[in-house]
Amino acid sequence: MPFLLLGLAAVVWAGFSLITGKGHYKGCPPGCFDRSEDPIHFWTPTVIILAIGICMILIFLGVIPLPSRSIQH
């Protein structure tokens, strides 16, 4: 369940940035990074956050398998 919640949060955060054209990320100048004024600092974190969110959702759905965590004695 944590993978689904984190994935949805990341996709919503990136989607909100894409819709508004403003990226609110830690360490950004007062306000936010604007898509037209500072495209590198807007697109890089937005695409990374979106990719992480999609991967988390795919892990939850079982499309991307995680390695087993078996403990050997």
C-alpha positions, 0 to 999 in steps of 0.5 A, spaced: 500 500 500 505 505 501 507 504 494 501 506 491 500 512 496 507 514 494 506 513 487 499 517 487 502 523 491 508 523 486 504 523 480 499 528 483 505 533 484 508 532 478 501 533 474 500 539 478 506 542 476 505 541 469 498 544 469 500 550 473 507 551 469 510 552 476 514 547 479 514 548 487 521 544 489 525 544 495 531 549 494 527 553 489 527 561 489 522 564 493 515 562 489 517 557 484 520 555 478 517 557 472 516 553 466 518 558 461 523 562 465 527 557 467 525 550 463 531 546 466 530 547 473 522 546 472 522 540 467 528 536 470 525 535 477 518 534 474 520 528 469 524 525 475 518 525 480 513 523 474 517 517 473 518 515 480 511 515 481 509 511 475 514 506 477 511 506 484 504 504 481 507 499 477 511 496 483 504 496 486 500 493 481 506 487 480 508 489 473 515 491 476 517 485 480 521 486 486 526 481 489 524 477 494 526 478 501 527 471 503 532 470 509 536 464 509 538 461 516 
